[in-house]
Amino acid sequence: MLNECTKAYRGAWDFAIDGVYEDNHTIFIGDIKGPANKGYGSVCMNYLKEVAVDQNVHVIKGDIAERDWDHLERLIHFYEKHNFEVNIDYTNKCGEIEWTPAYQ
């Protein structure tokens, strides 16, 4: 989660990547919440990847759902920028993303 430093934290985050541990070696990204094109996603993603490496997580993965279709190209760009493998099924309007640390 991230909060802008231009104002005090009052219980509501400005940006968050919602991720859960599927098991000891996998983090699943359920949602990314917050404004686009401010750099918050990159800050949070870089931190999530650092945590994954520190905790010996082997995979960060997630799904792309039909609800994401209105900003699909932005998501693909974001994940590819962060070295995720992105697989899109355009026919069924779904997809998967996956990142593995370089030491794997």
CORDAQUI-V829654 format. One record per backbone hydrogen bond with DSSP energy under -0.5 kcal/mol. NH is the residue of the N-H (numbers start at 1). CO is the residue of the C=O. Records with the same first field share a line. If there is no record, write none. Layout:
BEGIN
NH->CO  CO
END
This chain:
BEGIN
2->15
7->4
14->2
15->2
16->33
18->16  31
19->17
20->28
22->20  26
23->26
26->23
27->59
28->20
29->27  61
30->18  28
31->18
33->16
35->14
43->39
44->40
45->41
46->42
47->43
48->44
49->45
50->46
51->47
52->48
53->49
54->50
55->51
56->53
57->52
58->25
59->25
60->99
61->27
62->97
63->29
64->95
65->63
68->65
69->66
71->68
72->69
75->71
76->72
77->73
78->74
79->75
80->76
81->77
82->78
83->80
84->79
85->98
86->84
87->96
89->94
90->88
93->89
94->89
95->64
96->87
97->62
98->85
99->60
104->101
END
